[in-house]
Amino acid sequence: MIKPEEITWVKPPTFGLMDQIYLPAIISGLGTTLGHFAKTVFGGPQAKVTQYFPEERPELPANYRGVHRLNRDEEGRVKCVACYMCSTACPAHCIDIVAAPSPWPDREKYPEVFVIDELRCIYCGMCEQACPVDAIELTSLFDLTGLSREEMIFNKEKLLSVFDQTVAMGKDPVRTKAGRLSVASEPAGDGLTDSSSVQS
């Protein structure tokens, strides 16, 4: 039972004539606009607020999460072992994998089909964190466009080509330096300087 003294009645605010004609709000908004205008015109080059994309490319932080890629191992094979950890961890359910017996002796399975719906993805990075063999990473590529929904569904070949492209550009090296099993299998301090800060 709620006691009457514990109840707080909230009264709707009352508006005067000036509030009803929105004059104070308009004057305040104009003051903000004129202040920004004065900083832009008289503030010098450091006050620049407009970036003329695509002529000017933004400087993105190291942990920016953009387009996915499937990493290759030292022999050029896909690193994925089709364990379904990424598709299980994905909150948007945008990853589909079909596993097949591996043609290589060092693993049991490999992804015969690996598809990511880039339109459904929320770029949270959960797939990257869940992967036990560091096969999937999010790159710093951000200007992703397509003329149809089909173009935005990335299959295994397209994801591997993103890896080839980003490694060739040199701006997206493989960020995770894990042991044979995962980052957790690597002794502390050996190769974790990049992955521990980037994946957090």
Secondary structure, DSSP 8 states (H G I E B T S, - for coil): ---GGG----------HHHHTTHHHHHHHHHHHHHHHHHHHHS-GGG-----TTTS-----TT---SEEE-B-TTSSB------HHHHH-TT--EEEEEEE-SSTT-SEEEEEEEEETTT-----HHHHH-TT--EEE-S------SSTGGGEE-HHHHHHHHHHHHHHTSS-------SS-GGGS-TTSS-HHHHHH--
